[in-house]
Amino acid sequence: MLQGIALFLFTNDLRLSDNPAYLAAATGSRHLLCCYCVDPAWFRPGRYMTRRMGEQRWRFLRESLKCLESSLAERRQKLLVRYQSPSASIQQLIQAHGIEKVYRSRQSGYEEVSSWLELKQRFPSVLFSEIATSTLFEIDQLPFELHDLPGTYSQFRRKVEKLAITEPVCAPDLTPSPVVGFNYLKDQLPSVNSHLHSTFKGGEKSGLRHLSEYFSTPSPSVYKQTRNALMGWDASTKLSPWLAHGCISPRQVMSALKCYETDIVANESTYWILFELLWREYFFWYALKHGVLLFSLKGISARHKLSSFYGERFQKWCAGNTPWPLVNACMKELKETGYLSNRGRQIVASCFIHELGMDWRYGAAWFEEQLIDYDVGSNWGNWQYLAGVGADPRGIRHFDLDKQTSQYDPDGAYIRRWGGESTCLLDSVDAADWPILK
């Protein structure tokens, strides 16, 4: 039966195609209020001396929202963008407009899950519906209960990689009319730095275009050989920013991959694209299962390497001003572009944890602020993995920085490109705060 007025809360699903949650809202209500909430807390410093939303990610998000707004307008729908926490916005909208049902995509972050449960308890007469849109599988497709999620990625992969993946669904041609008489005026949002430049442009149209272009090249057939390169647009898929914001879905990627394997070639490299998508899948369910433990110093293992916090070391690492040129180059690329290769991320994280002896959570928080492809499960789960407190049976992983440099930047081209050369000391003062002289 059709509901009267429904609310659809866009989150990390900023698209209309292959969005089962939005499709359910559009086909299940007479009037639909579409909303996205920009939380002011994202732009304030948090406990790790960082913000949750950096300039490059905010630029990408704004572009994605603009694209979504245009797609909705083509279907005579509107997008309400609120500068307010999702929880507060939903409460106000339910109370003011008689919302009967609230839809959103399934979330894995601890805060998002907790606030959703609180809303359900506060409004027992309102139907709250969550549908997976950012994963390959729905929760009832998994061959185990969530609390029995395998403890390692390899165990997980072996259980799910043969499962059937549902084909992407099309965007609805027509949608319910927007709520009549509602004031859709946008709240004043933080400005975007006009001097930012990036090769990544946000939005569903840009994401689908990049997806099509990537699979029209030979790059997928050599992905496994090139994916660890520090430079090169075609070295990896570069799909992660659009996946993280939900401008495209992993099922759309899989559909394109299957077509490529059918029409061009299926080999170890094309399989490795699925292999990486399943890592992303694993960390989604990993975050949902472990909740607040995703952000715990001891992770899910109840053990950790002794670490501390050194303000000077943290600032030098963030700025790319350490004694290690390769680390510096990676950190400068991250700061300027909001993106860093997977190999680069592992190198700088290993340095942060081992060479700098720092609490891994500060590094994870800096990545959260800087990365345009930030994803809560993948980011914090990978940092736990490298810190030896997560889903890695081998424990702590320590990268030899000299070996990484000789293997991935033997001629120093990457270091020169990002100005990584350095003669600085790790610390300018000793343990007693006396200046260290060169």
ZAZALO-438211 format. One record per residue (C-alpha): residue number from 1; residue in three letters; y, z, x. Coordinates in steps of 0.5 Angstrom, whole numbers, plus 500, padded with zeros to 3 digits. Layout:
REM residues N
   num   residuo     y     z     x
   NUM       ala     Y     Z     X
...
END
This chain:
REM residues 438
   num   residuo     y     z     x
     1       met   500   500   500
     2       leu   507   498   503
     3       gln   511   504   505
     4       gly   519   504   502
     5       ile   523   505   509
     6       ala   519   505   515
     7       leu   522   507   522
     8       phe   520   503   528
     9       leu   521   506   535
    10       phe   521   501   541
    11       thr   519   505   547
    12       asn   516   501   553
    13       asp   514   495   548
    14       leu   520   491   548
    15       arg   517   485   545
    16       leu   515   482   539
    17       ser   509   478   541
    18       asp   503   482   542
    19       asn   506   488   539
    20       pro   500   491   534
    21       ala   505   497   533
    22       tyr   511   493   531
    23       leu   506   488   527
    24       ala   503   494   523
    25       ala   510   497   522
    26       ala   513   490   520
    27       thr   507   488   515
    28       gly   507   495   512
    29       ser   514   497   509
    30       arg   519   494   505
    31       his   525   496   509
    32       leu   524   497   517
    33       leu   529   501   521
    34       cys   528   499   528
    35       cys   531   503   534
    36       tyr   531   504   541
    37       cys   533   511   544
    38       val   537   511   551
    39       asp   536   518   553
    40       pro   542   521   556
    41       ala   538   526   560
    42       trp   535   520   564
    43       phe   542   519   568
    44       arg   543   527   570
    45       pro   540   529   576
    46       gly   533   533   575
    47       arg   529   538   579
    48       tyr   528   534   585
    49       met   535   532   586
    50       thr   534   525   583
    51       arg   535   522   576
    52       arg   530   519   572
    53       met   534   512   571
    54       gly   537   508   577
    55       glu   542   503   577
    56       gln   537   497   578
    57       arg   532   499   572
    58       trp   538   501   568
    59       arg   540   493   569
    60       phe   533   491   567
    61       leu   533   495   561
    62       arg   539   493   558
    63       glu   537   486   559
    64       ser   531   487   556
    65       leu   534   490   550
    66       lys   539   485   549
    67       cys   533   480   549
    68       leu   530   484   544
    69       glu   536   484   539
    70       ser   536   477   539
    71       ser   529   476   538
    72       leu   530   481   532
    73       ala   536   477   529
    74       glu   532   471   529
    75       arg   528   474   524
    76       arg   534   477   520
    77       gln   533   484   523
    78       lys   537   489   527
    79       leu   536   494   533
    80       leu   539   500   533
    81       val   541   503   540
    82       arg   542   510   540
    83       tyr   545   514   546
    84       gln   541   520   544
    85       ser   534   523   546
    86       pro   528   520   541
    87       ser   526   527   538
    88       ala   533   528   536
    89       ser   534   521   533
    90       ile   528   521   529
    91       gln   529   528   526
    92       gln   536   525   524
    93       leu   534   519   521
    94       ile   528   522   517
    95       gln   533   527   514
    96       ala   538   522   513
    97       his   535   516   510
    98       gly   528   518   507
    99       ile   524   515   512
   100       glu   517   515   510
   101       lys   513   513   516
   102       val   514   513   523
   103       tyr   511   508   528
   104       arg   511   507   535
   105       ser   507   505   541
   106       arg   502   510   544
   107       gln   505   514   550
   108       ser   501   517   556
   109       gly   507   521   558
   110       tyr   507   529   557
   111       glu   514   529   554
   112       glu   513   523   550
   113       val   506   526   547
   114       ser   509   533   546
   115       ser   515   531   542
   116       trp   511   527   538
   117       leu   506   532   536
   118       glu   513   537   535
   119       leu   515   532   530
   120       lys   509   531   526
   121       gln   509   538   525
   122       arg   516   539   523
   123       phe   515   533   518
   124       pro   508   534   515
   125       ser   510   529   509
   126       val   512   523   514
   127       leu   506   519   516
   128       phe   506   518   524
   129       ser   503   512   527
   130       glu   501   511   534
   131       ile   498   504   536
   132       ala   496   502   543
   133       thr   500   496   546
   134       ser   501   497   553
   135       thr   493   497   555
   136       leu   488   493   555
   137       phe   484   497   550
   138       glu   485   502   544
   139       ile   482   509   545
   140       asp   476   508   541
   141       gln   474   502   545
   142       leu   473   506   551
   143       pro   465   508   552
   144       phe   467   515   553
   145       glu   471   521   550
   146       leu   478   522   553
   147       his   476   528   556
   148       asp   470   525   559
   149       leu   475   520   563
   150       pro   471   518   570
   151       gly   474   522   575
   152       thr   475   516   580
   153       tyr   477   509   579
   154       ser   471   506   581
   155       gln   467   510   576
   156       phe   472   508   570
   157       arg   472   500   572
   158       arg   464   500   572
   159       lys   464   502   565
   160       val   470   498   562
   161       glu   470   491   566
   162       lys   465   488   562
   163       leu   468   490   555
   164       ala   471   485   550
   165       ile   479   484   551
   166       thr   482   483   544
   167       glu   486   476   544
   168       pro   494   477   544
   169       val   497   477   537
   170       cys   503   473   535
   171       ala   510   476   533
   172       pro   511   476   525
   173       asp   515   470   523
   174       leu   518   475   517
   175       thr   520   482   518
   176       pro   522   487   512
   177       ser   529   487   511
   178       pro   533   492   515
   179       val   536   498   511
   180       val   541   497   507
   181       gly   548   500   508
   182       phe   546   503   514
   183       asn   551   503   520
   184       tyr   548   499   526
   185       leu   554   500   530
   186       lys   551   502   538
   187       asp   553   508   541
   188       gln   557   508   548
   189       leu   552   507   553
   190       pro   553   507   561
   191       ser   555   501   564
   192       val   551   497   568
   193       asn   554   496   576
   194       ser   556   488   576
   195       his   555   488   583
   196       leu   547   488   582
   197       his   543   482   584
   198       ser   536   482   583
   199       thr   531   476   582
   200       phe   528   480   576
   201       lys   531   479   569
   202       gly   529   483   564
   203       gly   527   481   557
   204       glu   521   478   553
   205       lys   523   471   554
   206       ser   524   472   562
   207       gly   517   475   562
   208       leu   513   470   559
   209       arg   517   465   563
   210       his   515   468   569
   211       leu   508   469   567
   212       ser   507   462   565
   213       glu   510   459   572
   214       tyr   506   464   576
   215       phe   499   461   573
   216       ser   502   454   574
   217       thr   501   455   581
   218       pro   495   456   586
   219       ser   498   463   587
   220       pro   492   466   583
   221       ser   487   463   587
   222       val   489   466   593
   223       tyr   492   473   591
   224       lys   487   477   594
   225       gln   489   474   601
   226       thr   496   475   600
   227       arg   497   481   596
   228       asn   499   486   601
   229       ala   504   481   604
   230       leu   511   485   605
   231       met   515   479   603
   232       gly   514   473   599
   233       trp   515   472   592
   234       asp   508   468   591
   235       ala   505   473   595
   236       ser   503   478   589
   237       thr   504   476   581
   238       lys   511   480   581
   239       leu   509   482   573
   240       ser   510   489   574
   241       pro   517   490   572
   242       trp   516   486   565
   243       leu   509   490   564
   244       ala   512   497   565
   245       his   518   495   560
   246       gly   513   492   555
   247       cys   517   485   555
   248       ile   510   482   556
   249       ser   503   486   555
   250       pro   497   486   559
   251       arg   493   482   554
   252       gln   498   477   555
   253       val   496   477   562
   254       met   489   477   561
   255       ser   489   471   556
   256       ala   493   467   562
   257       leu   488   469   567
   258       lys   482   467   563
   259       cys   485   460   562
   260       tyr   487   459   569
   261       glu   479   461   571
   262       thr   477   456   565
   263       asp   482   450   567
   264       ile   483   451   575
   265       val   478   456   578
   266       ala   475   463   578
   267       asn   474   466   584
   268       glu   475   473   588
   269       ser   482   473   588
   270       thr   483   471   580
   271       tyr   478   477   579
   272       trp   482   482   583
   273       ile   488   481   578
   274       leu   483   484   573
   275       phe   482   489   578
   276       glu   489   491   579
   277       leu   490   491   571
   278       leu   484   496   571
   279       trp   488   500   576
   280       arg   494   500   571
   281       glu   489   502   565
   282       tyr   486   507   569
   283       phe   492   511   570
   284       phe   495   510   563
   285       trp   489   514   560
   286       tyr   489   519   567
   287       ala   496   521   565
   288       leu   494   522   557
   289       lys   488   526   559
   290       his   491   530   565
   291       gly   498   531   561
   292       val   503   536   565
   293       leu   498   536   571
   294       leu   500   529   573
   295       phe   507   533   575
   296       ser   503   539   579
   297       leu   504   540   586
   298       lys   496   541   586
   299       gly   495   535   582
   300       ile   489   535   578
   301       ser   485   538   584
   302       ala   488   545   585
   303       arg   489   544   592
   304       his   494   541   596
   305       lys   496   539   603
   306       leu   501   544   606
   307       ser   508   542   605
   308       ser   516   544   604
   309       phe   522   541   603
   310       tyr   527   539   608
   311       gly   534   536   605
   312       glu   536   532   611
   313       arg   529   529   612
   314       phe   529   527   604
   315       gln   536   524   605
   316       lys   534   520   611
   317       trp   528   517   608
   318       cys   531   515   601
   319       ala   537   512   606
   320       gly   532   508   610
   321       asn   534   512   616
   322       thr   528   515   620
   323       pro   525   514   626
   324       trp   520   508   624
   325       pro   523   501   623
   326       leu   518   499   618
   327       val   519   505   613
   328       asn   527   504   614
   329       ala   526   497   612
   330       cys   522   498   606
   331       met   526   504   603
   332       lys   532   499   604
   333       glu   529   494   600
   334       leu   527   499   595
   335       lys   534   501   594
   336       glu   538   494   594
   337       thr   533   491   589
   338       gly   529   496   585
   339       tyr   522   493   588
   340       leu   518   494   593
   341       ser   511   491   595
   342       asn   505   495   594
   343       arg   503   495   601
   344       gly   510   498   602
   345       arg   510   503   597
   346       gln   503   506   600
   347       ile   507   506   607
   348       val   513   510   605
   349       ala   509   515   601
   350       ser   504   516   607
   351       cys   510   517   611
   352       phe   513   522   606
   353       ile   507   526   606
   354       his   505   526   613
   355       glu   510   525   618
   356       leu   515   528   614
   357       gly   511   534   611
   358       met   514   533   604
   359       asp   512   535   597
   360       trp   510   529   595
   361       arg   513   530   588
   362       tyr   520   529   591
   363       gly   518   522   593
   364       ala   515   520   587
   365       ala   521   522   583
   366       trp   525   518   588
   367       phe   521   512   586
   368       glu   522   514   579
   369       glu   529   513   580
   370       gln   529   507   584
   371       leu   523   502   581
   372       ile   525   497   576
   373       asp   517   497   574
   374       tyr   517   505   574
   375       asp   511   507   570
   376       val   509   514   569
   377       gly   502   514   570
   378       ser   502   509   575
   379       asn   507   512   579
   380       trp   505   519   579
   381       gly   498   518   579
   382       asn   499   513   585
   383       trp   503   519   589
   384       gln   497   524   587
   385       tyr   492   519   590
   386       leu   496   518   597
   387       ala   497   526   597
   388       gly   490   528   596
   389       val   491   531   590
   390       gly   489   526   585
   391       ala   483   521   583
   392       asp   481   519   590
   393       pro   474   522   592
   394       arg   476   521   600
   395       gly   482   526   599
   396       ile   488   525   603
   397       arg   490   518   606
   398       his   494   517   612
   399       phe   497   511   614
   400       asp   498   509   622
   401       leu   505   507   622
   402       asp   504   503   628
   403       lys   498   500   626
   404       gln   501   498   619
   405       thr   507   495   623
   406       ser   503   490   627
   407       gln   498   488   622
   408       tyr   503   487   616
   409       asp   510   485   620
   410       pro   507   483   627
   411       asp   513   479   629
   412       gly   518   484   626
   413       ala   521   479   621
   414       tyr   521   484   615
   415       ile   524   489   619
   416       arg   530   485   621
   417       arg   531   482   614
   418       trp   532   489   612
   419       gly   535   492   618
   420       gly   530   497   619
   421       glu   531   498   627
   422       ser   533   505   628
   423       thr   534   510   634
   424       cys   535   516   630
   425       leu   532   523   630
   426       leu   528   526   625
   427       asp   532   532   625
   428       ser   539   533   627
   429       val   538   541   628
   430       asp   532   545   630
   431       ala   529   551   626
   432       ala   534   555   627
   433       asp   539   550   625
   434       trp   542   549   632
   435       pro   544   542   633
   436       ile   539   537   637
   437       leu   542   533   643
   438       lys   539   527   645
END
